[in-house]
């Protein structure tokens, strides 16, 4: 049975929570890719562009574990 918090089922988190989780997962995947020394493909100015690992790591500084 699902937990009930404020009358809402925990099986259906708010769109804000979902968006934040997707952003976090995307950042972790991109940083992991860069740490492995691989460039990352992005969409920039209407075309695919390759971002080198050093630029990725400047854009997404690594956080310490919490």
Phi and psi in radians as a Rosetta constraint file:
Dihedral C 1 N 2 CA 2 C 2 CIRCULARHARMONIC -1.308 0.35
Dihedral N 2 CA 2 C 2 N 3 CIRCULARHARMONIC 2.531 0.35
Dihedral C 2 N 3 CA 3 C 3 CIRCULARHARMONIC -1.170 0.35
Dihedral N 3 CA 3 C 3 N 4 CIRCULARHARMONIC 2.520 0.35
Dihedral C 3 N 4 CA 4 C 4 CIRCULARHARMONIC -1.943 0.35
Dihedral N 4 CA 4 C 4 N 5 CIRCULARHARMONIC 2.157 0.35
Dihedral C 4 N 5 CA 5 C 5 CIRCULARHARMONIC -2.237 0.35
Dihedral N 5 CA 5 C 5 N 6 CIRCULARHARMONIC 2.090 0.35
Dihedral C 5 N 6 CA 6 C 6 CIRCULARHARMONIC 0.943 0.35
Dihedral N 6 CA 6 C 6 N 7 CIRCULARHARMONIC 0.592 0.35
Dihedral C 6 N 7 CA 7 C 7 CIRCULARHARMONIC 1.382 0.35
Dihedral N 7 CA 7 C 7 N 8 CIRCULARHARMONIC 0.060 0.35
Dihedral C 7 N 8 CA 8 C 8 CIRCULARHARMONIC -1.938 0.35
Dihedral N 8 CA 8 C 8 N 9 CIRCULARHARMONIC 2.467 0.35
Dihedral C 8 N 9 CA 9 C 9 CIRCULARHARMONIC -1.321 0.35
Dihedral N 9 CA 9 C 9 N 10 CIRCULARHARMONIC 2.394 0.35
Dihedral C 9 N 10 CA 10 C 10 CIRCULARHARMONIC -1.225 0.35
Dihedral N 10 CA 10 C 10 N 11 CIRCULARHARMONIC -0.182 0.35
Dihedral C 10 N 11 CA 11 C 11 CIRCULARHARMONIC -1.306 0.35
Dihedral N 11 CA 11 C 11 N 12 CIRCULARHARMONIC -0.214 0.35
Dihedral C 11 N 12 CA 12 C 12 CIRCULARHARMONIC -2.248 0.35
Dihedral N 12 CA 12 C 12 N 13 CIRCULARHARMONIC 1.376 0.35
Dihedral C 12 N 13 CA 13 C 13 CIRCULARHARMONIC -1.179 0.35
Dihedral N 13 CA 13 C 13 N 14 CIRCULARHARMONIC 2.831 0.35
Dihedral C 13 N 14 CA 14 C 14 CIRCULARHARMONIC -1.159 0.35
Dihedral N 14 CA 14 C 14 N 15 CIRCULARHARMONIC 2.693 0.35
Dihedral C 14 N 15 CA 15 C 15 CIRCULARHARMONIC -0.986 0.35
Dihedral N 15 CA 15 C 15 N 16 CIRCULARHARMONIC -0.576 0.35
Dihedral C 15 N 16 CA 16 C 16 CIRCULARHARMONIC -1.114 0.35
Dihedral N 16 CA 16 C 16 N 17 CIRCULARHARMONIC -0.734 0.35
Dihedral C 16 N 17 CA 17 C 17 CIRCULARHARMONIC -1.144 0.35
Dihedral N 17 CA 17 C 17 N 18 CIRCULARHARMONIC -0.746 0.35
Dihedral C 17 N 18 CA 18 C 18 CIRCULARHARMONIC -1.110 0.35
Dihedral N 18 CA 18 C 18 N 19 CIRCULARHARMONIC -0.807 0.35
Dihedral C 18 N 19 CA 19 C 19 CIRCULARHARMONIC -1.039 0.35
Dihedral N 19 CA 19 C 19 N 20 CIRCULARHARMONIC -0.752 0.35
Dihedral C 19 N 20 CA 20 C 20 CIRCULARHARMONIC -1.116 0.35
Dihedral N 20 CA 20 C 20 N 21 CIRCULARHARMONIC -0.704 0.35
Dihedral C 20 N 21 CA 21 C 21 CIRCULARHARMONIC -1.146 0.35
Dihedral N 21 CA 21 C 21 N 22 CIRCULARHARMONIC -0.704 0.35
Dihedral C 21 N 22 CA 22 C 22 CIRCULARHARMONIC -1.136 0.35
Dihedral N 22 CA 22 C 22 N 23 CIRCULARHARMONIC -0.775 0.35
Dihedral C 22 N 23 CA 23 C 23 CIRCULARHARMONIC -1.033 0.35
Dihedral N 23 CA 23 C 23 N 24 CIRCULARHARMONIC -0.791 0.35
Dihedral C 23 N 24 CA 24 C 24 CIRCULARHARMONIC -1.090 0.35
Dihedral N 24 CA 24 C 24 N 25 CIRCULARHARMONIC -0.782 0.35
Dihedral C 24 N 25 CA 25 C 25 CIRCULARHARMONIC -1.131 0.35
Dihedral N 25 CA 25 C 25 N 26 CIRCULARHARMONIC -0.709 0.35
Dihedral C 25 N 26 CA 26 C 26 CIRCULARHARMONIC -1.084 0.35
Dihedral N 26 CA 26 C 26 N 27 CIRCULARHARMONIC -0.817 0.35
Dihedral C 26 N 27 CA 27 C 27 CIRCULARHARMONIC -1.087 0.35
Dihedral N 27 CA 27 C 27 N 28 CIRCULARHARMONIC -0.758 0.35
Dihedral C 27 N 28 CA 28 C 28 CIRCULARHARMONIC -1.079 0.35
Dihedral N 28 CA 28 C 28 N 29 CIRCULARHARMONIC -0.714 0.35
Dihedral C 28 N 29 CA 29 C 29 CIRCULARHARMONIC -1.165 0.35
Dihedral N 29 CA 29 C 29 N 30 CIRCULARHARMONIC -0.767 0.35
Dihedral C 29 N 30 CA 30 C 30 CIRCULARHARMONIC -1.149 0.35
Dihedral N 30 CA 30 C 30 N 31 CIRCULARHARMONIC -0.779 0.35
Dihedral C 30 N 31 CA 31 C 31 CIRCULARHARMONIC -1.123 0.35
Dihedral N 31 CA 31 C 31 N 32 CIRCULARHARMONIC -0.746 0.35
Dihedral C 31 N 32 CA 32 C 32 CIRCULARHARMONIC -1.033 0.35
Dihedral N 32 CA 32 C 32 N 33 CIRCULARHARMONIC -0.748 0.35
Dihedral C 32 N 33 CA 33 C 33 CIRCULARHARMONIC -1.075 0.35
Dihedral N 33 CA 33 C 33 N 34 CIRCULARHARMONIC -0.798 0.35
Dihedral C 33 N 34 CA 34 C 34 CIRCULARHARMONIC -1.151 0.35
Dihedral N 34 CA 34 C 34 N 35 CIRCULARHARMONIC -0.702 0.35
Dihedral C 34 N 35 CA 35 C 35 CIRCULARHARMONIC -1.087 0.35
Dihedral N 35 CA 35 C 35 N 36 CIRCULARHARMONIC -0.457 0.35
Dihedral C 35 N 36 CA 36 C 36 CIRCULARHARMONIC -1.419 0.35
Dihedral N 36 CA 36 C 36 N 37 CIRCULARHARMONIC -0.006 0.35
Dihedral C 36 N 37 CA 37 C 37 CIRCULARHARMONIC 1.491 0.35
Dihedral N 37 CA 37 C 37 N 38 CIRCULARHARMONIC 0.266 0.35
Dihedral C 37 N 38 CA 38 C 38 CIRCULARHARMONIC -1.809 0.35
Dihedral N 38 CA 38 C 38 N 39 CIRCULARHARMONIC 2.414 0.35
Dihedral C 38 N 39 CA 39 C 39 CIRCULARHARMONIC -1.204 0.35
Dihedral N 39 CA 39 C 39 N 40 CIRCULARHARMONIC 2.808 0.35
Dihedral C 39 N 40 CA 40 C 40 CIRCULARHARMONIC -2.069 0.35
Dihedral N 40 CA 40 C 40 N 41 CIRCULARHARMONIC 2.297 0.35
Dihedral C 40 N 41 CA 41 C 41 CIRCULARHARMONIC -1.456 0.35
Dihedral N 41 CA 41 C 41 N 42 CIRCULARHARMONIC 2.319 0.35
Dihedral C 41 N 42 CA 42 C 42 CIRCULARHARMONIC -2.334 0.35
Dihedral N 42 CA 42 C 42 N 43 CIRCULARHARMONIC 2.973 0.35
Dihedral C 42 N 43 CA 43 C 43 CIRCULARHARMONIC -1.778 0.35
Dihedral N 43 CA 43 C 43 N 44 CIRCULARHARMONIC 2.048 0.35
Dihedral C 43 N 44 CA 44 C 44 CIRCULARHARMONIC -2.411 0.35
Dihedral N 44 CA 44 C 44 N 45 CIRCULARHARMONIC 2.221 0.35
Dihedral C 44 N 45 CA 45 C 45 CIRCULARHARMONIC 0.936 0.35
Dihedral N 45 CA 45 C 45 N 46 CIRCULARHARMONIC 0.724 0.35
Dihedral C 45 N 46 CA 46 C 46 CIRCULARHARMONIC 1.376 0.35
Dihedral N 46 CA 46 C 46 N 47 CIRCULARHARMONIC 0.211 0.35
Dihedral C 46 N 47 CA 47 C 47 CIRCULARHARMONIC -2.632 0.35
Dihedral N 47 CA 47 C 47 N 48 CIRCULARHARMONIC 2.907 0.35
Dihedral C 47 N 48 CA 48 C 48 CIRCULARHARMONIC -1.313 0.35
Dihedral N 48 CA 48 C 48 N 49 CIRCULARHARMONIC 2.374 0.35
Dihedral C 48 N 49 CA 49 C 49 CIRCULARHARMONIC -2.316 0.35
Dihedral N 49 CA 49 C 49 N 50 CIRCULARHARMONIC 2.551 0.35
Dihedral C 49 N 50 CA 50 C 50 CIRCULARHARMONIC -1.725 0.35
Dihedral N 50 CA 50 C 50 N 51 CIRCULARHARMONIC 2.212 0.35
Dihedral C 50 N 51 CA 51 C 51 CIRCULARHARMONIC -1.814 0.35
Dihedral N 51 CA 51 C 51 N 52 CIRCULARHARMONIC 2.198 0.35
Dihedral C 51 N 52 CA 52 C 52 CIRCULARHARMONIC -1.278 0.35
Dihedral N 52 CA 52 C 52 N 53 CIRCULARHARMONIC 2.679 0.35
Dihedral C 52 N 53 CA 53 C 53 CIRCULARHARMONIC -0.943 0.35
Dihedral N 53 CA 53 C 53 N 54 CIRCULARHARMONIC -0.673 0.35
Dihedral C 53 N 54 CA 54 C 54 CIRCULARHARMONIC -1.117 0.35
Dihedral N 54 CA 54 C 54 N 55 CIRCULARHARMONIC -0.643 0.35
Dihedral C 54 N 55 CA 55 C 55 CIRCULARHARMONIC -1.209 0.35
Dihedral N 55 CA 55 C 55 N 56 CIRCULARHARMONIC -0.702 0.35
Dihedral C 55 N 56 CA 56 C 56 CIRCULARHARMONIC -1.042 0.35
Dihedral N 56 CA 56 C 56 N 57 CIRCULARHARMONIC -0.797 0.35
Dihedral C 56 N 57 CA 57 C 57 CIRCULARHARMONIC -1.247 0.35
Dihedral N 57 CA 57 C 57 N 58 CIRCULARHARMONIC -0.443 0.35
Dihedral C 57 N 58 CA 58 C 58 CIRCULARHARMONIC -1.275 0.35
Dihedral N 58 CA 58 C 58 N 59 CIRCULARHARMONIC -0.624 0.35
Dihedral C 58 N 59 CA 59 C 59 CIRCULARHARMONIC -1.268 0.35
Dihedral N 59 CA 59 C 59 N 60 CIRCULARHARMONIC -0.698 0.35
Dihedral C 59 N 60 CA 60 C 60 CIRCULARHARMONIC -2.081 0.35
Dihedral N 60 CA 60 C 60 N 61 CIRCULARHARMONIC 1.456 0.35
Dihedral C 60 N 61 CA 61 C 61 CIRCULARHARMONIC -1.062 0.35
Dihedral N 61 CA 61 C 61 N 62 CIRCULARHARMONIC 2.486 0.35
Dihedral C 61 N 62 CA 62 C 62 CIRCULARHARMONIC -1.226 0.35
Dihedral N 62 CA 62 C 62 N 63 CIRCULARHARMONIC 2.445 0.35
Dihedral C 62 N 63 CA 63 C 63 CIRCULARHARMONIC -1.736 0.35
Dihedral N 63 CA 63 C 63 N 64 CIRCULARHARMONIC 2.635 0.35
Dihedral C 63 N 64 CA 64 C 64 CIRCULARHARMONIC -1.381 0.35
Dihedral N 64 CA 64 C 64 N 65 CIRCULARHARMONIC 2.720 0.35
Dihedral C 64 N 65 CA 65 C 65 CIRCULARHARMONIC -1.123 0.35
Dihedral N 65 CA 65 C 65 N 66 CIRCULARHARMONIC 2.528 0.35
